[in-house]
Amino acid sequence: MTVIRRARAEAETDEREREVLGRIERARSRPIRFGDPQITMAHGAGGKATRNLIEGLLVPAFESETLASLADAGIVTIDGLGLALTTDSFVVKPLRFPGGSIGDLAVNGTVNDLAAAGARPMALTLSLVLEEGLSSDVLRTEVETIARAARAAGVEIVAGDTKVVERGHADGMYICTTGLGRIDPRGRLSPSSLRPGDRVLVSGSIGEHGTAIMLARGEFELDAAIVSDTCSLWPAVDALLEAAGPGLRCLRDATRGGVASVLNELARASGVALLIREAAVPVDPAVSGACEILGIDPMYVANEGKLVAFVAPEWAAAALKALRGVKGCEQAAEIGEVRTEPAGMVIVETGFGGKRVMDLLVGDPLPRIC
């Protein structure tokens, strides 16, 4: 009788799980509408509010097939030449933080969007919005930082603009960039290309940038040796394309909303399920400790030098080996795989053997991190 009761209990648990997942799937399949009465900081955090703003208002208004793909860079073909084009704005606070500054982010964040599209970064435009009263020394330092980061990323700044706004209106400076890259023929990447059995790789330990920004603000009585991971991802992408180009399905740099947002976006775009092994995700102990104290999951914390790669199973070992050979990617790991059900959802195998749904970020625990 004990065996029978156990079997019945397990069957009832499985049925409840299917019911819950079914309700979530039905709710997520409804058309997205933007109906918020006003903009909040959550609309810039990379989670549900951001998705509602983009998919519920911006994409329908502009009626662009390229934009509707929700990739980090748009792909255009001119006289047979494939080009990637992206634009970004940077409003990080504070301007300087352990491991980098707004100048580093402006270059690396833009070239990383190009790299994640499978494009070799070629050129940038740069727009500076400066606040009245900004120290000339601060401006000079950031200009030098931008120039240095551009040289390291192998891109040329070819155009720009400068505006000045009244004191108190720009937190010192904001930076806007546009990047142009050339599509690399070694890979054919698409946000909708994931297939059951594909492996999910991450290029290193996660959550360092967002945690470094949080601690730099001095809002919490925490002290830890955590620095931002800001850097160009093209060397990592170049290595992946060389080692496993035909097997690469899609790449994403995990910025706002962290790895969790990337996984959810691509699960929905491809109509597949993703099974992630929590214990396999690399997280620095200092980052893990800070996030635990603050009640934040590192999977939702922003990165500025980490990517998520989706690779066909027969190419996964070569891709992982190539990543680990790139400076800064020594902790690259395989963290999960693509499944068929429940479609459009991310399921996490916890360290305790259970499972949970990993949804998009709700709210804005870490505003202004890029």
C-alpha positions in Angstrom: 0.0 0.0 0.0 2.9 2.4 0.8 4.2 2.0 -2.8 0.8 2.6 -4.2 0.2 5.7 -2.1 3.7 7.1 -3.1 2.9 6.5 -6.8 -0.4 8.3 -6.4 1.2 11.2 -4.6 3.9 11.5 -7.3 1.2 11.4 -10.0 -0.8 14.2 -8.2 2.3 16.3 -7.9 3.1 15.9 -11.6 -0.5 16.8 -12.5 -0.3 20.0 -10.3 3.0 20.9 -11.9 1.4 20.5 -15.4 -1.5 22.7 -14.4 0.7 25.4 -13.0 2.9 25.4 -16.0 -0.1 25.4 -18.3 -1.5 28.5 -16.6 1.8 30.3 -16.9 2.2 29.3 -20.5 -1.3 30.6 -21.3 -0.7 33.9 -19.5 2.6 34.4 -21.4 1.1 33.6 -24.8 -1.4 36.6 -24.6 -0.6 39.5 -26.8 1.6 42.1 -25.1 0.1 45.5 -24.6 1.7 48.6 -23.1 -0.9 50.2 -20.8 1.2 51.7 -18.0 0.1 55.2 -17.0 3.7 56.5 -16.7 7.3 55.5 -17.2 9.1 54.1 -14.1 12.7 53.0 -13.5 11.6 49.4 -14.0 11.0 50.2 -17.7 14.8 50.5 -18.1 15.8 47.4 -16.0 15.6 44.8 -18.8 12.7 42.8 -17.2 9.0 42.5 -17.7 8.3 46.3 -17.8 11.0 46.7 -20.4 9.6 43.9 -22.5 6.1 45.4 -22.3 7.5 48.8 -23.4 9.4 47.4 -26.4 7.1 44.7 -27.6 3.8 46.5 -26.6 4.6 50.0 -27.9 7.9 50.5 -29.9 8.0 47.4 -32.1 4.3 47.7 -33.3 4.7 51.4 -33.9 7.8 51.1 -36.1 6.5 48.0 -38.1 10.0 46.7 -38.8 10.6 43.0 -39.5 14.2 43.4 -38.5 13.3 45.2 -35.2 10.7 42.6 -34.5 13.4 39.9 -34.2 14.4 41.6 -30.9 18.1 41.0 -31.6 20.7 43.3 -30.1 21.7 44.6 -33.5 19.8 45.0 -36.8 21.1 43.2 -39.9 21.1 45.0 -43.2 22.4 43.9 -46.6 23.9 46.4 -49.0 25.1 45.3 -52.4 25.6 41.8 -51.0 27.5 43.0 -47.9 26.0 41.9 -44.6 26.2 44.7 -41.9 25.1 44.9 -38.3 23.9 48.2 -36.9 23.2 48.9 -33.2 22.7 51.9 -31.0 22.9 52.4 -27.2 22.7 55.0 -24.5 24.7 55.0 -21.2 23.4 56.7 -18.0 25.3 54.7 -15.4 25.6 56.1 -11.9 28.3 56.7 -10.6 30.4 57.6 -13.6 33.4 55.6 -12.4 33.3 52.3 -10.5 35.6 49.5 -9.7 36.9 48.0 -12.9 35.6 50.7 -15.3 33.7 53.8 -16.1 30.9 55.2 -18.3 33.5 55.5 -21.1 34.4 51.8 -21.0 30.7 50.9 -21.1 30.0 53.2 -24.0 32.5 51.4 -26.2 32.3 47.8 -24.9 28.5 47.8 -24.6 28.1 48.8 -28.2 30.8 46.5 -29.7 29.3 43.6 -27.7 25.9 44.0 -29.3 27.6 43.8 -32.7 29.7 40.8 -31.6 26.6 39.0 -30.3 25.1 39.4 -33.7 28.1 37.6 -35.3 29.6 40.8 -36.6 33.1 42.1 -36.4 32.9 45.6 -34.9 34.3 48.2 -37.3 33.2 51.8 -36.4 31.4 53.8 -33.8 29.7 57.2 -33.5 29.8 59.0 -30.2 27.3 61.5 -28.7 28.1 63.3 -25.4 25.4 64.9 -23.3 27.3 67.0 -20.7 26.0 68.7 -17.6 26.8 72.3 -16.9 29.5 72.3 -14.2 31.1 69.0 -15.1 34.8 69.1 -14.3 37.0 69.3 -17.3 39.3 66.8 -15.7 36.5 64.3 -15.5 35.6 64.9 -19.1 39.2 64.6 -20.2 39.6 61.3 -18.3 36.5 59.8 -19.9 37.5 60.9 -23.4 40.9 59.2 -22.9 39.1 56.1 -21.6 36.8 56.0 -24.6 39.8 56.3 -27.0 41.7 53.6 -25.1 38.7 51.2 -25.1 38.1 51.8 -28.8 41.7 51.0 -29.7 41.5 47.8 -27.6 38.2 46.8 -29.3 39.7 47.5 -32.8 37.1 50.1 -33.7 37.4 53.6 -35.0 35.2 56.5 -33.8 34.1 58.2 -37.1 31.5 60.8 -36.1 29.9 62.4 -33.0 28.0 65.1 -31.4 28.1 67.1 -28.2 25.3 68.8 -26.2 25.3 70.6 -22.9 22.3 70.7 -20.6 21.6 72.8 -17.5 23.1 72.0 -14.1 21.3 69.1 -12.4 19.9 67.6 -15.6 22.4 64.9 -16.5 24.3 63.4 -13.6 27.5 64.7 -15.1 27.3 63.1 -18.5 25.4 60.7 -20.6 26.8 58.9 -23.6 25.0 57.6 -26.8 26.8 55.4 -29.3 26.0 53.8 -32.6 28.1 50.8 -33.8 28.6 49.3 -37.3 30.0 45.8 -37.9 30.5 43.4 -40.7 28.7 40.0 -40.5 31.2 37.2 -40.2 30.6 34.5 -42.7 31.6 31.7 -40.4 28.3 31.7 -38.5 24.5 32.1 -39.2 23.0 33.3 -36.0 19.3 33.8 -35.3 17.3 34.4 -32.1 14.7 31.9 -33.4 17.2 29.1 -34.3 17.3 27.1 -31.0 16.6 23.4 -31.3 16.0 20.6 -28.7 19.3 19.2 -27.6 21.3 22.4 -28.1 23.6 23.2 -25.2 23.6 26.5 -23.3 27.1 28.0 -22.5 28.0 31.0 -20.5 31.4 32.6 -21.0 32.3 33.1 -17.3 31.2 34.0 -13.8 28.1 36.2 -13.8 26.7 39.2 -11.9 30.0 41.1 -11.4 29.1 44.4 -13.2 25.8 45.0 -11.5 27.2 44.1 -8.1 30.2 46.4 -8.5 27.9 49.3 -9.4 25.7 48.6 -6.4 28.6 48.6 -4.0 30.2 51.6 -5.5 27.1 53.7 -4.7 27.7 53.2 -1.0 23.9 52.6 -0.4 24.6 49.4 1.5 27.0 48.7 4.3 28.9 46.1 2.3 32.5 45.9 1.2 33.8 43.3 -1.2 36.6 43.2 -3.8 34.2 43.0 -6.8 35.1 44.8 -10.1 33.0 45.2 -13.2 33.7 42.7 -16.0 33.4 45.3 -18.8 35.4 44.3 -21.8 35.0 43.6 -25.5 33.4 40.3 -26.3 34.7 40.1 -29.9 37.7 37.9 -28.9 35.3 35.4 -27.4 32.9 35.5 -30.3 35.8 35.2 -32.8 37.1 32.1 -30.9 33.5 30.5 -31.0 33.1 31.2 -34.7 36.5 29.7 -35.5 35.9 26.6 -33.3 32.2 25.9 -33.8 30.8 28.4 -36.4 28.4 25.9 -38.1 27.1 24.8 -34.8 26.4 28.2 -33.3 22.7 28.9 -33.1 22.6 32.2 -31.3 24.7 34.5 -29.0 23.6 37.2 -26.5 25.5 39.4 -24.2 23.8 39.3 -20.8 23.5 43.0 -19.8 20.3 44.5 -18.2 18.2 41.8 -16.6 21.2 39.4 -16.6 21.4 35.9 -17.8 17.8 35.2 -16.8 16.4 37.8 -19.2 18.5 36.4 -22.1 17.3 32.9 -21.5 13.6 34.0 -21.3 13.8 36.1 -24.4 15.3 33.4 -26.5 13.1 30.6 -25.1 10.1 32.7 -26.3 11.6 33.7 -29.6 12.3 30.0 -30.5 9.3 28.5 -28.9 11.4 26.0 -26.9 12.0 25.3 -23.2 15.3 25.7 -21.5 16.5 23.5 -18.6 19.2 25.2 -16.6 21.3 23.6 -13.9 21.7 26.1 -11.1 24.8 24.4 -9.7 26.6 24.7 -13.0 26.3 28.5 -13.3 29.6 30.1 -12.3 29.3 32.8 -9.7 32.2 34.4 -7.8 31.8 33.8 -4.1 31.9 37.5 -3.3 29.1 38.2 -5.8 27.1 35.3 -4.5 27.5 36.5 -0.9 26.6 40.1 -1.7 23.5 39.0 -3.6 22.4 36.6 -0.9 22.6 39.4 1.7 20.5 41.7 -0.5 18.1 39.0 -1.6 19.0 39.3 -5.3 19.4 36.3 -7.6 22.8 36.6 -9.5 21.0 35.3 -12.6 19.2 38.7 -12.8 22.2 40.9 -12.2 23.8 42.7 -15.2 27.0 41.8 -16.9 29.1 43.9 -19.3 31.6 41.2 -20.5 29.7 37.9 -20.5 27.8 36.2 -23.2 25.4 33.3 -23.4 25.9 30.9 -26.4 23.5 28.3 -27.8 25.4 25.5 -29.6 24.4 22.4 -31.4 25.3 19.4 -29.1 28.0 18.0 -31.5 29.8 21.3 -31.4 29.4 22.0 -27.6 32.7 20.6 -26.4 34.8 22.5 -29.1 32.9 25.7 -28.3 33.5 25.4 -24.5 37.2 24.6 -25.1 37.6 27.6 -27.4 35.9 29.9 -24.8 38.1 28.8 -22.0 41.1 29.7 -24.1 40.1 33.4 -24.2 41.4 35.7 -21.6 38.6 36.5 -19.1 36.6 33.4 -20.1 38.5 30.8 -18.1 35.4 29.9 -16.1 33.2 29.4 -19.1 30.7 26.6 -18.4 27.9 24.5 -19.9 24.8 25.4 -17.8 21.9 23.7 -19.5 20.2 22.5 -22.6 17.2 23.1 -24.9 14.1 21.1 -24.4 10.7 21.0 -26.1 8.3 21.5 -23.2 7.1 23.7 -21.6 7.5 25.9 -24.7 8.7 29.4 -24.1 9.7 28.8 -20.5 13.0 28.5 -18.5 13.1 25.8 -15.9 15.9 25.7 -13.3 17.1 22.5 -11.6 18.0 23.8 -8.1 20.9 22.7 -6.0 18.4 20.7 -3.9 17.1 18.6 -6.7 13.9 20.5 -7.3 12.7 22.6 -10.2 11.4 26.1 -10.5 10.3 28.5 -13.2 12.7 31.3 -13.9 10.7 34.2 -15.2 11.6 37.7 -16.4 12.7 40.3 -13.8 9.9 42.1 -12.1 10.7 45.6 -10.7 14.1 47.3 -10.7 16.4 46.1 -7.9 19.5 47.7 -9.6 18.7 50.9 -11.5 21.1 52.8 -13.7 23.8 50.1 -14.1 24.7 50.9 -17.7 
